[in-house]
Amino acid sequence: MSKLRFRVVETAFKKKPVAVAVPAERPSEYFAKYVFNKEKMFRYLPSKVYAKLIDVIDNGAPLDRSIADEVAAGMKKWALEMGATHYTHWFHPLTEGTAEKHDAFVEHDGKGGMMEEFTGKLLVQQEPDASSFPNGGIRNTFEARGYSAWDPSSPAFIVDDTLCIPTIFIAYTGESLDYKAPLLKALRAVDKAAVDVCHYFNPDVKKVVAYLGWEQEYFLIDEGLYAARPDLLMTGRTLTGHDSAKNQQLEDHYFGAIPPRVAAFMKELEIEALKLGIPVKTRHNEVAPNQFELAPIFEECNLAVDHNMLIMALMRKVARNHGFRVLLHEKPFKGVNGSGKHNNWSLGTDTGILLHAPGKLPEDNLRFITFVVNTLMAVYKHNGLLKASISSATNAHRLGANEAPPAIISSFLGKQLSQVLEHIEESTKDDLISLSGKQGMKLDIPQIPELMIDNTDRNRTSPFAFTGNRFEFRAVGSEANCASAMIALNSALAEQLVEFKKDVDELIEKGEPKISAILDVIRKYIKICKPIHFDGNGYSDEWKAEAKKRGLDCETSVPLIFDNYLKPESIRMFESVGVMTQKELEARNEVKWETYTKKIQIEARVLGDLAMNHIIPVATQYQTELIDNVYKMKDLFPAEKAAKLSAKNLELIEEIADRTTFIKEHVDAMIEARKVANKIECERDKAIAYHDNIVPMMEEIRYHIDKLELIVDNQMWTLPKYRELLFIR
């Protein structure tokens, strides 16, 4: 196996960038080439059908099933012209990935032959097996039926030879079994609630859209090195590995020149993404070695979530063309930055107003403050739930270290906005709100254009930071489906806006002028949600103590964090805005606990295998060589001199014996602890047992393995080391 390590290292060093075929057209010309967007709809659908479908997409009108056949016919005609031979309903089950079952465009023609067919019925609804996906007990194996139903608001697209139709996925009994169905409900809820509040400021607002701009961080590892690491292959992260002498401490990778092989990968990825209508814009080196980032222009939230799921699949596919493997795990390497997926979220109206952006007029700024403060109230009231929405076995390794936000939800506002809120809190009803917008700043350096200073600085330790015209939910993990965080956030805000309107209307009914009523309620809310506002260092021990005093959720055990979904206030919130029922929430938590257990279980098995089949054999082989050397020294030198010359080797022999004994004993103990945990029937209790008992054992075993890595002869060590994984590109 050590030969494999050196062979793949040598091969990786010799690899050159792969040539990428660049389309002759400009990006704007091939953008969305493989997407059945509005332009294609206009060309391939009858005008009346097109008008009805656009009304569904833009205004949320009910889908008229009578147009389904004509939509399917137009979609099929376009797909066949683009070379598609199959179609699939593409959905997001509770697996953090996507699912698809491909069917050919063929049916019997009744004459012994075949014909290409795709009906409205096949477009609108299909019946995947619901019991084979995570469902939290909603579906039994003998009750398999589930439905996938077309989501017209997210356009169909072609991947390879398959037409992919975005759909929701629900059980035969109606409960959602995916991320998209509750996301669409949450977006509808926040739309309705926000429109009602917007009418205080502009009665012409008819629709409010939630926008999302995600920032996808990832690592690229040479595929040969990846294959030589069973832990990366099976779990997505390194379960052993001592720090490289050089990692990210020089900060020389961040925004550095993109390595040629990586640049070729990025070029092909961007071309393919643009063809699929994903508006990728930014690419750069991230902080850790071999870590990178990709970010698009923001989009409507539902479409942005679909595009993120699609880009992750595309990254994995394109990486293999370039001899890489993409690591989307939140913490693939210990001791360096993990990977997140910052969710830049905001609300905008159909009249062109960003609701989280300040304006020039006092009334504009009152609207801005209204939505900012209500957002803070929602985050404060449901801070534990928001933490649960981004928690997982994998993201737990990332939060609270190496520039990732801590596992305590708080919101950074910046100096100016903080001062404005303090002013409102202390002001009288006659005080006006005035924000200075952006200030021009001239630098005393030639040939540099005038810059604009944002109203807010950036706080890398804040999980939920205000950044000028949006909030950045930085705690979301790189591997996650953004929908989980967006469901919780938009649902919580919808509930809060309904409460706000109720409070304001009560004051207006008592004779209070509208503006005065809004200010009164805002002032009250600012005082209530003060505990969520924190602009300091989220890593400090002082903040952890302070957060506890403020009543914020400080739990760090992932299985216990999931309890937030089933708190009475969470169930009440989700049910009141029509997003999920208690039954659905209970089922999802069963899935979350079960998934947590299985991921730790797999990691423990892989670590045990590495320890017994890689580490201990290599360590004892090296120990044997040391023992042989000690005996030969006795043959060559007088006893006293031999003892002196062999003293260090004897220390190493003893240390190897101690560490291998510890590893073997603890691997055996870990197996027994797993057996005990596996007998627990309650998924929650089982997950807690894995968190409390198995995870600490894995850390202890790793510690001794990593110490052995520093001792054992490099020529014998079978697993590619951090210096090879992180610096060969």
ABEGO torsion letter per residue (X at the ends): XAAAAAAAAAAAAABBBBBBBBBABBAAAABGAABBBAAAAAAABBAAAAAAAAAAAAAGBBBBAAAAAAAAAAAAAAAAAAGBABBBBBBBBAAGBBBBBBBBBBBBAGAGBBBBBBBAAAAABBBBBAAABBAGGABBAABABBBBBBBAABBBBBBEABBBBBBBBBBAAGBBABAAAAAAAAAAAAAAAAAAAAAAABAABABBBBBBBBBBBBBBBBAAAAAABAAAAAAGBBABEBBBABBAAAGAABGBBBBAAAAAAAAAAAAAAAAAGBBBABBBBBABBGBBBBBBBBBBAAAAAAAAAAAAAAAAAAAAAAGBBBBABABABBGBBBBBBBBBBBBBBAAGBBAABBBABAAAAAAAAAAAAAAAAAAAAAAAAAAAAABBAAAAAABGBGGBBBABBBBBAEAAAAAAAAAAAABBAABBBBBAEBBBBBBBBBGBBBBBBBABBBBAABABBBAGABBBBAABBAABBAAAAAAAAAAAAAAAAAAAAAAAAAAAAAGBBAAAAAAAAAAAAAAAAAAABBABBAABAAAAAAAAAAGBBABABAAAAAAAAABAAAAAAAAAAGABBAAAAAAAAAAAAAAAAAAAAAAAAAAAAAAAAAAAAAAAAAAAAAAAAAAAAAAABBAAAAAAAAAAAAAAAAAAAAAAAAAAAAAAAAAAAAAAAAABABAAAAAAAAAAAAAAAAAAAAAAAAAAAAABBAAABABBBAAAAAABX
